Each structure stands twice: as structure tokens, then as C-alpha cells.
């Protein structure tokens, strides 16, 4: 993940992300191994004034998981949100 160019590569291939997906991946990587609430992820990726439903985070996380093959790396934290689980 190149934060400056806002590009993400998976197995050498460029992965196309929406601005919100990129912001979510950046938030998860920056806060790896820390559980973030859906509200916190909305705040980071959409800004304080986002008036939508927190379920939009779930939809975007699902897309990120599929695009990066991170089904087992982005963990759902029951009744809270998500955590990027990195060992080591």
C-alpha cells in the first residue's frame, strides 16, 4: 500500500479502490490489531458529518476482504466493528 500515490497492490497487481475503501484500509493498517468501531471507521473514512448508516462500513469491508483476500485477516468484532489482525 502506497499512501502517497494512494495505490494498493495485491500479488503484484494494482487493486482499484474507491476513496472510502482506501481510507478504510489505511485506517485498519494504521490501527492494526486494534478493534475500531463502525462509528470510528465512518469518522475516519467519511468524515464527521457523514449522515448515513453504519452498515455501509460492513458493505465496504466485505468488498475490501474480497479484493485483497483478507477474509481471515479483517476480523469482525462482535457488536463493535472490525480489527485488522496482524501477527508478529
N, C-alpha and C positions, 0 to 999 in steps of 0.2 A: 504494500500500500504506500503510495507516494502522496503525502499530504500536500506538497507544493503544487504538483500537477493535477491532483485530485483523480489519480488513476489507480486502479486496483487490478492486479494480475493474479490469476489462479492457474497453476501449472503452465506458466509461460504465456497464457492467453489473456488479453485485455477483457475485463468484465465490465459491462456497461451498467452503471448505477444511476438512479435518479438522485437529485441533490439530497433528499431526505434519507435514502438508503445509505449514501456515502456518509452523511452526518451520523447516522445510527452506528455504522461500522466503526467510524472514528471514535465515537463515544464509548463503545464496547471495548475497543482496543486500548484506549487511554485508561479505562477503568477496569481492565481485565481482572478477573477473579473477585469483583465486587458486584453485588446484586444492585441493579438500578431499577427503580420503579418505572412503570409506564409513564407516569406523570413527569418524572425526571427526564426520561428519554424524549418525551414530547417537548419539554422545555429546551433541551439541547438541540434537537433536530429541527423543530418547527418554530421555536421562539416562545416567549412568554405569552403572547397574545393569541396563540392557537386556540380556536374555539371548538374544535372537533372532538370526537370521541376517542378515548384512549385505546379502543380496539384497533384503530388504524396502525398502532405500533405493532400489534400482532400480525397484521397483514404484511407489513413491510419486513418484519423479522422472518416471516415464512419465506418471502422472496429471497432475502439475503441467504438464508440457510440453503436454499436450492441452488442459488447461483455459485456459492462457494463450497458447497458440500459440507457445510458446518452443522448438519442436523444434530451431531453429538457434541459439538463444541459450544454452541449457544444454548445454554440451559434455561429452561423455564423455571422461574422461582415462584412456586405456588402462591397465589393471591398477592403477588408483588409485581414482578416484571421479569427481567432477564439478566443473565450473567454470562460473560464470555469466559469459559473455563480453560485456563492455560496451565499446564503442569511445568514445574521446573523453574 
